[in-house]
């Protein structure tokens, strides 16, 4: 497994709260999917870079990796709020 650089945060202007919520939910859903996918990595044949050296992802390294993924999913897995989006007819009725 090779090291990938951290992506820089993309800056965008959002004028509509519904759009912001959609972007936030999409970002969150994608991150959770990646973490869940990493949980399915096979027991053999995968290497990680650790302290500048390639190490097979087995034994204590695998256990620590899986533990870290589970901690991340425990923290990120579910958003602490629910959002209800206004439809265009709701906006017109209030406008």
ABEGO torsion letter per residue (X at the ends): XBBBBBBBBBBBBBABAAAAAAAAAAAAAAAAAAAAAAAABBABGBBBBBGGBBBBBBEAAAAAAAAAAAAAAAAAABBABBBBBBBAAAAAAAX
